[in-house]
Each structure stands twice: as C-alpha cells, then as structure tokens.
Amino acid sequence: MKTNVLKKMLLMLLCVVSASVTAFGKELVSNVLPIADPYILFYNDTYYAYGTSRADGFDVYSSKDLKSWERSPSPALSKEDSYGDKWFWAPEVYYVAKDKKFYMYYSVEEHVCVATSDSPLGPFVQDEKKPIREEKGIDTSVFFDEDGKAYLYFVRFTNGNVIWCAELKDNLKEIEEETLTQCIEAAEPWEMVFGKVAEGPSIVKRDGLYYMLYSANDFRSQDYAVGYATSDSPLGPWKKSGKNPLLHKVEELVGTGHGAPFLDKAGRYRYIFHAHKSRTEVNQRNSYIIDMSLTGKDRVLIGGGLIRPEVVK
C-alpha cells in the first residue's frame, strides 16, 4: 500500500514539474523577458521585441500573443556589423515600406547609429561603420509624420541627460543639423529624485497633437518613472503634463521606465517597459507590457492589463 501511495505522489510531482516547464506546448526557458530599454515592432501578424541585454549586440524575440516569446538563435545585430563594440543600448526597429527595409536605431559606445536589414530578425548591418553624429548621444527614437518627414529623437549630454530632436534626411541615416532642437530637460521634482536625467523618448500623434513619452531619474533609481509632454509640432515646444508621472512602481515592480508604445493586433495601445530585477537588485532588468490609452485631447493613461512575458522554446 505504501508503495502505491509513493508512486502516486511521485506521479503527481512529475505532473506539476511538467506543467511548470511547459507553456502552450513549449518548454519554459525563463519566466521573465530579460531585456531593458525595450521596443516592440508589430509586423506581419508577429511581435518582435528588441532591447538592451548583451555586451556584443542585440537579441530579438518574437511572439504571437505578447505572453510567450521565443529568442532567435542568431543576434539581430552583432558588434562585427556595427560602428562600436561595447555598450549596445536601446534599439528600436522600423519597417520603411518605400525601401522595403528594416531600420534599427540604437546607441553604441554612447554614439547614435543606424543599421538596416531585409528581415526583422536581422542581421542588421551598418553600411558605413560610423555614428550618425560625432558628438556623444544615446536613446534614439524615430517618428514618421503624415507629411512624409521623419524625426530623430535622442539624448545629448548638454545639462545632464537632455532630449533633443532633429529632422532626418531622406536617406534616414543623417540629420538636418540646422533643425537640431532641445525638447525635454529634467527640472521638476519627480524628474530629479536621483540625478538630472530625461531619456527614452517616444512619440505618438493623435488629432494633430504630438505626445512625447519619456523617462526621468537615473535608471538605477527605484523612482525611475515615465511622464509625457505635448506639442503642436514634432520639434516642440513641449508642455509637460501636470499628471506626471504616468508610470511609477507597478505592483511590486520598481525602476519602471524607458519603454515604448505600440499598437497591438486589435489596434489598441500598449506600452512595454523595463523594471529592476527585484527590490534589491537592478540588473538584469526585465520587460513587462501594460495597457495604454489616449483620452480626450491631452491625456495619456498607462495602467492595467499587466502582462508578464516569458521566454519559451
């Protein structure tokens, strides 16, 4: 009798273990998505996630449902195809239909760069291994306006971390230097809990109004948070919202910030962001997805519907 009971207990334990390592019929590799400064591209019914994670380039993950993600066996970008060979941060990828190419904007060795590929999985390669600008900069993001013009937003170290913008040339690899304009500088109390930092910009447009989402404070701070500002022009001037911060310490997550908005399959806004590994450790930062909406003429809401992505194979 004891032998039969023991067998049943072992069988139950085996079932529990099996369930814990299986998600939708696939093996669970990690219960977190291990990227920081995340960005999601939705293309051909598939989500692609990019972010800061490895010392020699960028990984790419793909998903059909935003919950389960598979890491591509090959990196999206390797240092051999890049201007620099360390400090690979904050990649964002866009499909440009007129060129039938994918453009990855990122920073490496504290310089902003762009690489291209025929696939969202890469490999992304810099045609010329040089940065967009000789001056140091990080945290690139591109906005394509309805009139066909494209704008590059990035951080310059002009007074702490300050967000600037410039119009991109038609080749999407250089900027019109005469359009270089300051956008957002940390100055409000919620932005200066730890350091003088405004970074991680993203732009969306609705009803003729431009919304810039950005992060403030040093990323190592548990008070790293997301706010927004609005403008009638992609170059500003920008008016910060009195509702800031929008995203700050979600459930048990701290250090919540440097994310990017995207539209899901249903056409609803979501926001992907990173948070500290735990309340006592900063790295490896992991990424999460949360609901986002634009309400009225001048209101952004972030909250609810938190997704905790996992990696499967």
Helices and strands as residue ranges (DSSP letters): H 2-20, E 22-23, E 26-30, E 36-43, E 46-52, E 57-58, E 60-63, E 68-71, E 77-78, G 79-81, E 89-96, E 101-108, E 111-117, E 138-144, E 150-156, E 162-167, G 177-179, E 181-185, G 189-191, E 198-206, E 209-216, E 225-231, E 239-240, E 257-263, E 269-275, E 286-294, E 300-302, E 310-312
